Amino acid sequence: MASILLITASPYGSSSRGAQLAMQAVTNLQAQNPRLTLIERDLSALADATIHSGYSDALIGGHSHDAEVFALSEHLIRELEDAAYLIVATPMHNYTVPATLKMWIDFVLRYGRSFAPVDGIKTGLLKDRPTLVVVTAGGIVSGAGRLQPDHLTGYLADVLATVGVRDLKFVYLDGLVNPARAEQVAADGAQSIAMDPVFGAKVMA
């Protein structure tokens, strides 16, 4: 059955502003297709995960995909592989993705499984799918008034493209450290999603 994969990378989990906005998109998708199931991946569960020497040795040694050392990686890849839609709700930590999202990336980008070199270029082995990324940040990281570097957007676009996911929409909830700005930014983000042709609410004639 087709699914929506919702990844949350905030330490506040489902209570974060980004996750709440992401759930708006989930609700819209399921209203359009009630048969879509929701798979929730809270990345706080990866806080203690690591890429150890045995994992690296198995990669280099060309071990089969069902090797025990790849169990977590394989599970995460299959969640993504099976998803008709991908939604990521992530904060920006120190200009880039948080550590738990980086760990998910390191497990999902696996040579010979989710990507392979073609003419020396890492090329995705997974199908593209509509993807929404909701980024939250205390500072202003988007638009003409950007006050700090953004190493998240380009990086995340690059790593998702590496496995074959290129159909991306980014929504930014930034400047949240300012309570007066936060409510307006959240409203603008909700409006952006509501108007989106894929993740938005469909108005019945």
Secondary structure, DSSP 8 states (H G I E B T S, - for coil): --EEEEEE-STTGGGSHHHHHHHHHHHHHHHH-TT-EEEEEEGGGGTT----HHHHHHHHTT--TT-GGGHHHHHHHHHHHHEEEEEEEEE-BTTB--HHHHHHHHHH--BTTTEEEETTEEEE-S----EEEEEE-SS--SSTT--S---SHHHHHHHHHHHT---EEEEEE--TTSHHHHHHHHHHHHHHHHT-TTTS-----
